[in-house]
Amino acid sequence: MKKKLAVVALGGNALLRGDQTGTIDEQEQNTTETLENLVFLINEGYDLVITHGNGPQVGNILMRNDAH
């Protein structure tokens, strides 16, 4: 049986949602939810390729640098 393949880009949105402030508790909860979804895919028979997704943290750093 041929396995299914999913390419998953994990970026800042996996850690920090738009309406959050980025506390450790928020990031831990978001990471747990993300990993639960990845485990679901594995249990459904998917092989995963996980890559960096480049999220809002990079944009925040760029905006902070532009302000100085």
CHARMM-style PDB file with segment names, atoms N, HN, CA, C and O in Angstrom:
ATOM      1  N   MET     1       0.841  -1.178   0.000  1.00  0.00      PROA
ATOM      2  CA  MET     1       0.000   0.000   0.000  1.00  0.00      PROA
ATOM      3  C   MET     1       0.889   1.245   0.000  1.00  0.00      PROA
ATOM      4  O   MET     1       1.814   1.360   0.804  1.00  0.00      PROA
ATOM      5  N   LYS     2       0.600   2.158  -0.899  1.00  0.00      PROA
ATOM      6  HN  LYS     2      -0.151   2.065  -1.553  1.00  0.00      PROA
ATOM      7  CA  LYS     2       1.360   3.404  -1.000  1.00  0.00      PROA
ATOM      8  C   LYS     2       0.902   4.383   0.077  1.00  0.00      PROA
ATOM      9  O   LYS     2      -0.294   4.606   0.264  1.00  0.00      PROA
ATOM     10  N   LYS     3       1.881   4.968   0.785  1.00  0.00      PROA
ATOM     11  HN  LYS     3       2.852   4.787   0.633  1.00  0.00      PROA
ATOM     12  CA  LYS     3       1.550   5.942   1.830  1.00  0.00      PROA
ATOM     13  C   LYS     3       1.264   7.304   1.217  1.00  0.00      PROA
ATOM     14  O   LYS     3       1.762   7.646   0.144  1.00  0.00      PROA
ATOM     15  N   LYS     4       0.456   8.060   1.922  1.00  0.00      PROA
ATOM     16  HN  LYS     4       0.051   7.782   2.793  1.00  0.00      PROA
ATOM     17  CA  LYS     4       0.163   9.428   1.515  1.00  0.00      PROA
ATOM     18  C   LYS     4       1.242  10.337   2.091  1.00  0.00      PROA
ATOM     19  O   LYS     4       1.835  10.040   3.128  1.00  0.00      PROA
ATOM     20  N   LEU     5       1.485  11.439   1.408  1.00  0.00      PROA
ATOM     21  HN  LEU     5       1.003  11.680   0.566  1.00  0.00      PROA
ATOM     22  CA  LEU     5       2.510  12.380   1.838  1.00  0.00      PROA
ATOM     23  C   LEU     5       1.881  13.746   2.071  1.00  0.00      PROA
ATOM     24  O   LEU     5       1.101  14.231   1.251  1.00  0.00      PROA
ATOM     25  N   ALA     6       2.227  14.359   3.192  1.00  0.00      PROA
ATOM     26  HN  ALA     6       2.861  13.965   3.858  1.00  0.00      PROA
ATOM     27  CA  ALA     6       1.778  15.720   3.489  1.00  0.00      PROA
ATOM     28  C   ALA     6       3.006  16.574   3.773  1.00  0.00      PROA
ATOM     29  O   ALA     6       3.862  16.200   4.575  1.00  0.00      PROA
ATOM     30  N   VAL     7       3.084  17.718   3.113  1.00  0.00      PROA
ATOM     31  HN  VAL     7       2.389  18.022   2.462  1.00  0.00      PROA
ATOM     32  CA  VAL     7       4.139  18.689   3.384  1.00  0.00      PROA
ATOM     33  C   VAL     7       3.530  19.758   4.279  1.00  0.00      PROA
ATOM     34  O   VAL     7       2.546  20.401   3.913  1.00  0.00      PROA
ATOM     35  N   VAL     8       4.119  19.943   5.448  1.00  0.00      PROA
ATOM     36  HN  VAL     8       4.919  19.421   5.745  1.00  0.00      PROA
ATOM     37  CA  VAL     8       3.578  20.857   6.451  1.00  0.00      PROA
ATOM     38  C   VAL     8       4.603  21.947   6.725  1.00  0.00      PROA
ATOM     39  O   VAL     8       5.739  21.664   7.106  1.00  0.00      PROA
ATOM     40  N   ALA     9       4.194  23.192   6.526  1.00  0.00      PROA
ATOM     41  HN  ALA     9       3.271  23.421   6.216  1.00  0.00      PROA
ATOM     42  CA  ALA     9       5.057  24.334   6.839  1.00  0.00      PROA
ATOM     43  C   ALA     9       4.678  24.837   8.227  1.00  0.00      PROA
ATOM     44  O   ALA     9       3.587  25.372   8.428  1.00  0.00      PROA
ATOM     45  N   LEU    10       5.584  24.660   9.175  1.00  0.00      PROA
ATOM     46  HN  LEU    10       6.469  24.225   9.011  1.00  0.00      PROA
ATOM     47  CA  LEU    10       5.345  25.137  10.540  1.00  0.00      PROA
ATOM     48  C   LEU    10       6.037  26.473  10.721  1.00  0.00      PROA
ATOM     49  O   LEU    10       7.265  26.565  10.718  1.00  0.00      PROA
ATOM     50  N   GLY    11       5.236  27.492  10.875  1.00  0.00      PROA
ATOM     51  HN  GLY    11       4.239  27.417  10.877  1.00  0.00      PROA
ATOM     52  CA  GLY    11       5.784  28.829  11.074  1.00  0.00      PROA
ATOM     53  C   GLY    11       5.268  29.434  12.354  1.00  0.00      PROA
ATOM     54  O   GLY    11       4.802  28.736  13.255  1.00  0.00      PROA
ATOM     55  N   GLY    12       5.359  30.724  12.416  1.00  0.00      PROA
ATOM     56  HN  GLY    12       5.738  31.291  11.685  1.00  0.00      PROA
ATOM     57  CA  GLY    12       4.970  31.439  13.623  1.00  0.00      PROA
ATOM     58  C   GLY    12       3.520  31.259  14.002  1.00  0.00      PROA
ATOM     59  O   GLY    12       3.187  31.315  15.185  1.00  0.00      PROA
ATOM     60  N   ASN    13       2.639  31.043  13.027  1.00  0.00      PROA
ATOM     61  HN  ASN    13       2.910  30.998  12.065  1.00  0.00      PROA
ATOM     62  CA  ASN    13       1.222  30.860  13.345  1.00  0.00      PROA
ATOM     63  C   ASN    13       0.973  29.567  14.107  1.00  0.00      PROA
ATOM     64  O   ASN    13      -0.068  29.413  14.746  1.00  0.00      PROA
ATOM     65  N   ALA    14       1.921  28.636  14.044  1.00  0.00      PROA
ATOM     66  HN  ALA    14       2.767  28.761  13.525  1.00  0.00      PROA
ATOM     67  CA  ALA    14       1.807  27.423  14.845  1.00  0.00      PROA
ATOM     68  C   ALA    14       2.080  27.718  16.316  1.00  0.00      PROA
ATOM     69  O   ALA    14       1.671  26.951  17.187  1.00  0.00      PROA
ATOM     70  N   LEU    15       2.766  28.818  16.596  1.00  0.00      PROA
ATOM     71  HN  LEU    15       3.098  29.440  15.888  1.00  0.00      PROA
ATOM     72  CA  LEU    15       3.106  29.197  17.968  1.00  0.00      PROA
ATOM     73  C   LEU    15       2.284  30.362  18.490  1.00  0.00      PROA
ATOM     74  O   LEU    15       1.952  30.411  19.675  1.00  0.00      PROA
ATOM     75  N   LEU    16       1.957  31.298  17.614  1.00  0.00      PROA
ATOM     76  HN  LEU    16       2.227  31.258  16.652  1.00  0.00      PROA
ATOM     77  CA  LEU    16       1.307  32.538  18.043  1.00  0.00      PROA
ATOM     78  C   LEU    16       0.160  32.862  17.102  1.00  0.00      PROA
ATOM     79  O   LEU    16       0.367  33.053  15.904  1.00  0.00      PROA
ATOM     80  N   ARG    17      -1.045  32.925  17.644  1.00  0.00      PROA
ATOM     81  HN  ARG    17      -1.213  32.771  18.617  1.00  0.00      PROA
ATOM     82  CA  ARG    17      -2.225  33.261  16.855  1.00  0.00      PROA
ATOM     83  C   ARG    17      -2.400  34.775  16.847  1.00  0.00      PROA
ATOM     84  O   ARG    17      -1.893  35.460  17.735  1.00  0.00      PROA
ATOM     85  N   GLY    18      -3.097  35.292  15.875  1.00  0.00      PROA
ATOM     86  HN  GLY    18      -3.509  34.735  15.153  1.00  0.00      PROA
ATOM     87  CA  GLY    18      -3.207  36.728  15.667  1.00  0.00      PROA
ATOM     88  C   GLY    18      -3.728  37.541  16.836  1.00  0.00      PROA
ATOM     89  O   GLY    18      -3.348  38.701  16.997  1.00  0.00      PROA
ATOM     90  N   ASP    19      -4.587  36.962  17.651  1.00  0.00      PROA
ATOM     91  HN  ASP    19      -4.896  36.020  17.521  1.00  0.00      PROA
ATOM     92  CA  ASP    19      -5.189  37.706  18.760  1.00  0.00      PROA
ATOM     93  C   ASP    19      -4.467  37.493  20.085  1.00  0.00      PROA
ATOM     94  O   ASP    19      -4.972  37.889  21.135  1.00  0.00      PROA
ATOM     95  N   GLN    20      -3.293  36.875  20.046  1.00  0.00      PROA
ATOM     96  HN  GLN    20      -2.882  36.554  19.193  1.00  0.00      PROA
ATOM     97  CA  GLN    20      -2.571  36.560  21.271  1.00  0.00      PROA
ATOM     98  C   GLN    20      -1.377  37.486  21.480  1.00  0.00      PROA
ATOM     99  O   GLN    20      -0.899  38.145  20.557  1.00  0.00      PROA
ATOM    100  N   THR    21      -0.915  37.509  22.729  1.00  0.00      PROA
ATOM    101  HN  THR    21      -1.304  36.974  23.479  1.00  0.00      PROA
ATOM    102  CA  THR    21       0.231  38.362  23.063  1.00  0.00      PROA
ATOM    103  C   THR    21       1.549  37.615  23.005  1.00  0.00      PROA
ATOM    104  O   THR    21       2.609  38.239  23.000  1.00  0.00      PROA
ATOM    105  N   GLY    22       1.504  36.280  22.963  1.00  0.00      PROA
ATOM    106  HN  GLY    22       0.643  35.773  22.967  1.00  0.00      PROA
ATOM    107  CA  GLY    22       2.731  35.496  22.838  1.00  0.00      PROA
ATOM    108  C   GLY    22       3.305  35.007  24.146  1.00  0.00      PROA
ATOM    109  O   GLY    22       4.510  34.777  24.251  1.00  0.00      PROA
ATOM    110  N   THR    23       2.450  34.844  25.152  1.00  0.00      PROA
ATOM    111  HN  THR    23       1.472  35.031  25.067  1.00  0.00      PROA
ATOM    112  CA  THR    23       2.946  34.320  26.422  1.00  0.00      PROA
ATOM    113  C   THR    23       3.418  32.875  26.230  1.00  0.00      PROA
ATOM    114  O   THR    23       3.042  32.206  25.267  1.00  0.00      PROA
ATOM    115  N   ILE    24       4.241  32.417  27.157  1.00  0.00      PROA
ATOM    116  HN  ILE    24       4.546  32.960  27.939  1.00  0.00      PROA
ATOM    117  CA  ILE    24       4.721  31.034  27.102  1.00  0.00      PROA
ATOM    118  C   ILE    24       3.543  30.065  27.148  1.00  0.00      PROA
ATOM    119  O   ILE    24       3.534  29.076  26.415  1.00  0.00      PROA
ATOM    120  N   ASP    25       2.555  30.329  27.992  1.00  0.00      PROA
ATOM    121  HN  ASP    25       2.562  31.132  28.588  1.00  0.00      PROA
ATOM    122  CA  ASP    25       1.382  29.453  28.082  1.00  0.00      PROA
ATOM    123  C   ASP    25       0.642  29.374  26.751  1.00  0.00      PROA
ATOM    124  O   ASP    25       0.232  28.290  26.333  1.00  0.00      PROA
ATOM    125  N   GLU    26       0.468  30.516  26.079  1.00  0.00      PROA
ATOM    126  HN  GLU    26       0.801  31.396  26.418  1.00  0.00      PROA
ATOM    127  CA  GLU    26      -0.205  30.522  24.772  1.00  0.00      PROA
ATOM    128  C   GLU    26       0.602  29.722  23.754  1.00  0.00      PROA
ATOM    129  O   GLU    26       0.045  28.919  23.005  1.00  0.00      PROA
ATOM    130  N   GLN    27       1.900  29.941  23.728  1.00  0.00      PROA
ATOM    131  HN  GLN    27       2.352  30.593  24.336  1.00  0.00      PROA
ATOM    132  CA  GLN    27       2.740  29.237  22.767  1.00  0.00      PROA
ATOM    133  C   GLN    27       2.756  27.733  23.039  1.00  0.00      PROA
ATOM    134  O   GLN    27       2.746  26.930  22.106  1.00  0.00      PROA
ATOM    135  N   GLU    28       2.780  27.357  24.314  1.00  0.00      PROA
ATOM    136  HN  GLU    28       2.787  28.009  25.071  1.00  0.00      PROA
ATOM    137  CA  GLU    28       2.755  25.937  24.662  1.00  0.00      PROA
ATOM    138  C   GLU    28       1.441  25.293  24.233  1.00  0.00      PROA
ATOM    139  O   GLU    28       1.445  24.193  23.681  1.00  0.00      PROA
ATOM    140  N   GLN    29       0.318  25.966  24.480  1.00  0.00      PROA
ATOM    141  HN  GLN    29       0.315  26.860  24.929  1.00  0.00      PROA
ATOM    142  CA  GLN    29      -0.983  25.434  24.080  1.00  0.00      PROA
ATOM    143  C   GLN    29      -1.078  25.321  22.559  1.00  0.00      PROA
ATOM    144  O   GLN    29      -1.560  24.312  22.045  1.00  0.00      PROA
ATOM    145  N   ASN    30      -0.630  26.332  21.846  1.00  0.00      PROA
ATOM    146  HN  ASN    30      -0.239  27.152  22.265  1.00  0.00      PROA
ATOM    147  CA  ASN    30      -0.672  26.306  20.385  1.00  0.00      PROA
ATOM    148  C   ASN    30       0.207  25.191  19.827  1.00  0.00      PROA
ATOM    149  O   ASN    30      -0.173  24.517  18.870  1.00  0.00      PROA
ATOM    150  N   THR    31       1.378  25.000  20.422  1.00  0.00      PROA
ATOM    151  HN  THR    31       1.687  25.548  21.199  1.00  0.00      PROA
ATOM    152  CA  THR    31       2.277  23.937  19.978  1.00  0.00      PROA
ATOM    153  C   THR    31       1.643  22.574  20.210  1.00  0.00      PROA
ATOM    154  O   THR    31       1.723  21.695  19.352  1.00  0.00      PROA
ATOM    155  N   THR    32       1.014  22.394  21.366  1.00  0.00      PROA
ATOM    156  HN  THR    32       0.949  23.108  22.063  1.00  0.00      PROA
ATOM    157  CA  THR    32       0.335  21.135  21.670  1.00  0.00      PROA
ATOM    158  C   THR    32      -0.763  20.855  20.650  1.00  0.00      PROA
ATOM    159  O   THR    32      -0.875  19.734  20.154  1.00  0.00      PROA
ATOM    160  N   GLU    33      -1.572  21.860  20.332  1.00  0.00      PROA
ATOM    161  HN  GLU    33      -1.481  22.771  20.735  1.00  0.00      PROA
ATOM    162  CA  GLU    33      -2.646  21.681  19.347  1.00  0.00      PROA
ATOM    163  C   GLU    33      -2.077  21.346  17.971  1.00  0.00      PROA
ATOM    164  O   GLU    33      -2.615  20.494  17.263  1.00  0.00      PROA
ATOM    165  N   THR    34      -1.000  22.008  17.597  1.00  0.00      PROA
ATOM    166  HN  THR    34      -0.562  22.700  18.172  1.00  0.00      PROA
ATOM    167  CA  THR    34      -0.371  21.737  16.304  1.00  0.00      PROA
ATOM    168  C   THR    34       0.132  20.302  16.248  1.00  0.00      PROA
ATOM    169  O   THR    34      -0.094  19.597  15.264  1.00  0.00      PROA
ATOM    170  N   LEU    35       0.815  19.870  17.306  1.00  0.00      PROA
ATOM    171  HN  LEU    35       0.998  20.442  18.105  1.00  0.00      PROA
ATOM    172  CA  LEU    35       1.346  18.510  17.330  1.00  0.00      PROA
ATOM    173  C   LEU    35       0.238  17.466  17.342  1.00  0.00      PROA
ATOM    174  O   LEU    35       0.390  16.402  16.742  1.00  0.00      PROA
ATOM    175  N   GLU    36      -0.867  17.751  18.011  1.00  0.00      PROA
ATOM    176  HN  GLU    36      -0.990  18.615  18.498  1.00  0.00      PROA
ATOM    177  CA  GLU    36      -2.003  16.826  17.986  1.00  0.00      PROA
ATOM    178  C   GLU    36      -2.512  16.646  16.559  1.00  0.00      PROA
ATOM    179  O   GLU    36      -2.871  15.536  16.163  1.00  0.00      PROA
ATOM    180  N   ASN    37      -2.545  17.725  15.788  1.00  0.00      PROA
ATOM    181  HN  ASN    37      -2.253  18.626  16.110  1.00  0.00      PROA
ATOM    182  CA  ASN    37      -2.974  17.631  14.389  1.00  0.00      PROA
ATOM    183  C   ASN    37      -1.985  16.828  13.556  1.00  0.00      PROA
ATOM    184  O   ASN    37      -2.391  16.068  12.677  1.00  0.00      PROA
ATOM    185  N   LEU    38      -0.696  16.987  13.821  1.00  0.00      PROA
ATOM    186  HN  LEU    38      -0.367  17.605  14.535  1.00  0.00      PROA
ATOM    187  CA  LEU    38       0.308  16.214  13.090  1.00  0.00      PROA
ATOM    188  C   LEU    38       0.205  14.728  13.434  1.00  0.00      PROA
ATOM    189  O   LEU    38       0.333  13.878  12.553  1.00  0.00      PROA
ATOM    190  N   VAL    39      -0.023  14.415  14.698  1.00  0.00      PROA
ATOM    191  HN  VAL    39      -0.127  15.106  15.414  1.00  0.00      PROA
ATOM    192  CA  VAL    39      -0.207  13.021  15.107  1.00  0.00      PROA
ATOM    193  C   VAL    39      -1.439  12.431  14.422  1.00  0.00      PROA
ATOM    194  O   VAL    39      -1.423  11.272  14.009  1.00  0.00      PROA
ATOM    195  N   PHE    40      -2.499  13.216  14.300  1.00  0.00      PROA
ATOM    196  HN  PHE    40      -2.512  14.158  14.635  1.00  0.00      PROA
ATOM    197  CA  PHE    40      -3.695  12.756  13.592  1.00  0.00      PROA
ATOM    198  C   PHE    40      -3.346  12.365  12.157  1.00  0.00      PROA
ATOM    199  O   PHE    40      -3.764  11.310  11.679  1.00  0.00      PROA
ATOM    200  N   LEU    41      -2.581  13.214  11.472  1.00  0.00      PROA
ATOM    201  HN  LEU    41      -2.241  14.071  11.859  1.00  0.00      PROA
ATOM    202  CA  LEU    41      -2.192  12.904  10.093  1.00  0.00      PROA
ATOM    203  C   LEU    41      -1.377  11.617  10.024  1.00  0.00      PROA
ATOM    204  O   LEU    41      -1.592  10.790   9.138  1.00  0.00      PROA
ATOM    205  N   ILE    42      -0.451  11.450  10.949  1.00  0.00      PROA
ATOM    206  HN  ILE    42      -0.277  12.123  11.669  1.00  0.00      PROA
ATOM    207  CA  ILE    42       0.356  10.225  10.979  1.00  0.00      PROA
ATOM    208  C   ILE    42      -0.540   9.011  11.192  1.00  0.00      PROA
ATOM    209  O   ILE    42      -0.381   7.992  10.520  1.00  0.00      PROA
ATOM    210  N   ASN    43      -1.471   9.118  12.117  1.00  0.00      PROA
ATOM    211  HN  ASN    43      -1.600   9.946  12.663  1.00  0.00      PROA
ATOM    212  CA  ASN    43      -2.394   8.007  12.388  1.00  0.00      PROA
ATOM    213  C   ASN    43      -3.311   7.714  11.209  1.00  0.00      PROA
ATOM    214  O   ASN    43      -3.820   6.600  11.082  1.00  0.00      PROA
ATOM    215  N   GLU    44      -3.527   8.704  10.345  1.00  0.00      PROA
ATOM    216  HN  GLU    44      -3.113   9.608  10.448  1.00  0.00      PROA
ATOM    217  CA  GLU    44      -4.334   8.510   9.137  1.00  0.00      PROA
ATOM    218  C   GLU    44      -3.506   7.927   7.988  1.00  0.00      PROA
ATOM    219  O   GLU    44      -4.020   7.730   6.886  1.00  0.00      PROA
ATOM    220  N   GLY    45      -2.228   7.654   8.248  1.00  0.00      PROA
ATOM    221  HN  GLY    45      -1.811   7.814   9.142  1.00  0.00      PROA
ATOM    222  CA  GLY    45      -1.399   6.994   7.250  1.00  0.00      PROA
ATOM    223  C   GLY    45      -0.513   7.907   6.432  1.00  0.00      PROA
ATOM    224  O   GLY    45       0.040   7.480   5.418  1.00  0.00      PROA
ATOM    225  N   TYR    46      -0.364   9.143   6.842  1.00  0.00      PROA
ATOM    226  HN  TYR    46      -0.813   9.491   7.665  1.00  0.00      PROA
ATOM    227  CA  TYR    46       0.476  10.087   6.110  1.00  0.00      PROA
ATOM    228  C   TYR    46       1.924  10.013   6.579  1.00  0.00      PROA
ATOM    229  O   TYR    46       2.200   9.862   7.769  1.00  0.00      PROA
ATOM    230  N   ASP    47       2.836  10.119   5.628  1.00  0.00      PROA
ATOM    231  HN  ASP    47       2.612  10.241   4.661  1.00  0.00      PROA
ATOM    232  CA  ASP    47       4.215  10.465   5.929  1.00  0.00      PROA
ATOM    233  C   ASP    47       4.272  11.983   5.906  1.00  0.00      PROA
ATOM    234  O   ASP    47       3.616  12.616   5.078  1.00  0.00      PROA
ATOM    235  N   LEU    48       5.047  12.572   6.805  1.00  0.00      PROA
ATOM    236  HN  LEU    48       5.580  12.058   7.477  1.00  0.00      PROA
ATOM    237  CA  LEU    48       5.114  14.029   6.889  1.00  0.00      PROA
ATOM    238  C   LEU    48       6.488  14.541   6.496  1.00  0.00      PROA
ATOM    239  O   LEU    48       7.517  13.963   6.845  1.00  0.00      PROA
ATOM    240  N   VAL    49       6.474  15.636   5.764  1.00  0.00      PROA
ATOM    241  HN  VAL    49       5.638  16.106   5.480  1.00  0.00      PROA
ATOM    242  CA  VAL    49       7.666  16.441   5.534  1.00  0.00      PROA
ATOM    243  C   VAL    49       7.371  17.766   6.220  1.00  0.00      PROA
ATOM    244  O   VAL    49       6.431  18.469   5.850  1.00  0.00      PROA
ATOM    245  N   ILE    50       8.177  18.104   7.220  1.00  0.00      PROA
ATOM    246  HN  ILE    50       8.940  17.532   7.521  1.00  0.00      PROA
ATOM    247  CA  ILE    50       7.938  19.323   7.991  1.00  0.00      PROA
ATOM    248  C   ILE    50       9.016  20.336   7.650  1.00  0.00      PROA
ATOM    249  O   ILE    50      10.210  20.039   7.699  1.00  0.00      PROA
ATOM    250  N   THR    51       8.574  21.536   7.303  1.00  0.00      PROA
ATOM    251  HN  THR    51       7.604  21.777   7.262  1.00  0.00      PROA
ATOM    252  CA  THR    51       9.494  22.597   6.925  1.00  0.00      PROA
ATOM    253  C   THR    51       9.161  23.870   7.696  1.00  0.00      PROA
ATOM    254  O   THR    51       8.071  24.006   8.252  1.00  0.00      PROA
ATOM    255  N   HSD    52      10.091  24.775   7.722  1.00  0.00      PROA
ATOM    256  HN  HSD    52      10.976  24.664   7.271  1.00  0.00      PROA
ATOM    257  CA  HSD    52       9.874  26.057   8.397  1.00  0.00      PROA
ATOM    258  C   HSD    52       8.912  26.889   7.562  1.00  0.00      PROA
ATOM    259  O   HSD    52       9.057  26.978   6.343  1.00  0.00      PROA
ATOM    260  N   GLY    53       7.930  27.499   8.217  1.00  0.00      PROA
ATOM    261  HN  GLY    53       7.812  27.427   9.208  1.00  0.00      PROA
ATOM    262  CA  GLY    53       6.909  28.228   7.488  1.00  0.00      PROA
ATOM    263  C   GLY    53       7.059  29.730   7.483  1.00  0.00      PROA
ATOM    264  O   GLY    53       6.368  30.410   6.725  1.00  0.00      PROA
ATOM    265  N   ASN    54       7.942  30.270   8.306  1.00  0.00      PROA
ATOM    266  HN  ASN    54       8.504  29.718   8.922  1.00  0.00      PROA
ATOM    267  CA  ASN    54       8.191  31.713   8.352  1.00  0.00      PROA
ATOM    268  C   ASN    54       6.922  32.479   8.712  1.00  0.00      PROA
ATOM    269  O   ASN    54       6.106  32.779   7.841  1.00  0.00      PROA
ATOM    270  N   GLY    55       6.762  32.785   9.956  1.00  0.00      PROA
ATOM    271  HN  GLY    55       7.426  32.542  10.664  1.00  0.00      PROA
ATOM    272  CA  GLY    55       5.521  33.392  10.411  1.00  0.00      PROA
ATOM    273  C   GLY    55       5.656  34.806  10.924  1.00  0.00      PROA
ATOM    274  O   GLY    55       6.596  35.515  10.564  1.00  0.00      PROA
ATOM    275  N   PRO    56       4.723  35.223  11.764  1.00  0.00      PROA
ATOM    276  CA  PRO    56       4.630  36.626  12.173  1.00  0.00      PROA
ATOM    277  C   PRO    56       5.816  37.117  12.994  1.00  0.00      PROA
ATOM    278  O   PRO    56       6.063  38.322  13.047  1.00  0.00      PROA
ATOM    279  N   GLN    57       6.552  36.220  13.632  1.00  0.00      PROA
ATOM    280  HN  GLN    57       6.351  35.241  13.589  1.00  0.00      PROA
ATOM    281  CA  GLN    57       7.688  36.675  14.422  1.00  0.00      PROA
ATOM    282  C   GLN    57       8.707  37.401  13.553  1.00  0.00      PROA
ATOM    283  O   GLN    57       9.290  38.398  13.978  1.00  0.00      PROA
ATOM    284  N   VAL    58       8.921  36.905  12.343  1.00  0.00      PROA
ATOM    285  HN  VAL    58       8.447  36.094  11.999  1.00  0.00      PROA
ATOM    286  CA  VAL    58       9.869  37.557  11.435  1.00  0.00      PROA
ATOM    287  C   VAL    58       9.375  38.952  11.084  1.00  0.00      PROA
ATOM    288  O   VAL    58      10.156  39.904  11.084  1.00  0.00      PROA
ATOM    289  N   GLY    59       8.087  39.083  10.785  1.00  0.00      PROA
ATOM    290  HN  GLY    59       7.452  38.310  10.786  1.00  0.00      PROA
ATOM    291  CA  GLY    59       7.517  40.397  10.490  1.00  0.00      PROA
ATOM    292  C   GLY    59       7.629  41.345  11.669  1.00  0.00      PROA
ATOM    293  O   GLY    59       7.906  42.532  11.502  1.00  0.00      PROA
ATOM    294  N   ASN    60       7.409  40.808  12.871  1.00  0.00      PROA
ATOM    295  HN  ASN    60       7.184  39.843  13.007  1.00  0.00      PROA
ATOM    296  CA  ASN    60       7.535  41.645  14.073  1.00  0.00      PROA
ATOM    297  C   ASN    60       8.961  42.147  14.250  1.00  0.00      PROA
ATOM    298  O   ASN    60       9.169  43.303  14.616  1.00  0.00      PROA
ATOM    299  N   ILE    61       9.930  41.303  13.997  1.00  0.00      PROA
ATOM    300  HN  ILE    61       9.761  40.363  13.699  1.00  0.00      PROA
ATOM    301  CA  ILE    61      11.335  41.709  14.108  1.00  0.00      PROA
ATOM    302  C   ILE    61      11.650  42.790  13.083  1.00  0.00      PROA
ATOM    303  O   ILE    61      12.318  43.774  13.401  1.00  0.00      PROA
ATOM    304  N   LEU    62      11.173  42.613  11.858  1.00  0.00      PROA
ATOM    305  HN  LEU    62      10.631  41.814  11.599  1.00  0.00      PROA
ATOM    306  CA  LEU    62      11.433  43.611  10.817  1.00  0.00      PROA
ATOM    307  C   LEU    62      10.810  44.954  11.174  1.00  0.00      PROA
ATOM    308  O   LEU    62      11.440  45.997  10.997  1.00  0.00      PROA
ATOM    309  N   MET    63       9.574  44.937  11.677  1.00  0.00      PROA
ATOM    310  HN  MET    63       9.062  44.090  11.821  1.00  0.00      PROA
ATOM    311  CA  MET    63       8.924  46.196  12.060  1.00  0.00      PROA
ATOM    312  C   MET    63       9.659  46.857  13.223  1.00  0.00      PROA
ATOM    313  O   MET    63       9.812  48.078  13.251  1.00  0.00      PROA
ATOM    314  N   ARG    64      10.108  46.057  14.173  1.00  0.00      PROA
ATOM    315  HN  ARG    64       9.983  45.065  14.150  1.00  0.00      PROA
ATOM    316  CA  ARG    64      10.840  46.601  15.314  1.00  0.00      PROA
ATOM    317  C   ARG    64      12.149  47.245  14.843  1.00  0.00      PROA
ATOM    318  O   ARG    64      12.528  48.312  15.328  1.00  0.00      PROA
ATOM    319  N   ASN    65      12.835  46.598  13.901  1.00  0.00      PROA
ATOM    320  HN  ASN    65      12.528  45.731  13.507  1.00  0.00      PROA
ATOM    321  CA  ASN    65      14.084  47.148  13.373  1.00  0.00      PROA
ATOM    322  C   ASN    65      13.843  48.434  12.594  1.00  0.00      PROA
ATOM    323  O   ASN    65      14.657  49.355  12.660  1.00  0.00      PROA
ATOM    324  N   ASP    66      12.738  48.513  11.858  1.00  0.00      PROA
ATOM    325  HN  ASP    66      12.077  47.765  11.805  1.00  0.00      PROA
ATOM    326  CA  ASP    66      12.420  49.725  11.099  1.00  0.00      PROA
ATOM    327  C   ASP    66      12.113  50.906  12.015  1.00  0.00      PROA
ATOM    328  O   ASP    66      12.307  52.058  11.628  1.00  0.00      PROA
ATOM    329  N   ALA    67      11.637  50.627  13.220  1.00  0.00      PROA
ATOM    330  HN  ALA    67      11.479  49.690  13.534  1.00  0.00      PROA
ATOM    331  CA  ALA    67      11.279  51.692  14.159  1.00  0.00      PROA
ATOM    332  C   ALA    67      12.507  52.356  14.777  1.00  0.00      PROA
ATOM    333  O   ALA    67      12.394  53.429  15.370  1.00  0.00      PROA
ATOM    334  N   HSD    68      13.668  51.738  14.646  1.00  0.00      PROA
ATOM    335  HN  HSD    68      13.759  50.867  14.165  1.00  0.00      PROA
ATOM    336  CA  HSD    68      14.894  52.281  15.267  1.00  0.00      PROA
ATOM    337  C   HSD    68      15.735  53.002  14.263  1.00  0.00      PROA
ATOM    338  OT1 HSD    68      16.798  53.520  14.605  1.00  0.00      PROA
TER     339      HSD     68
END
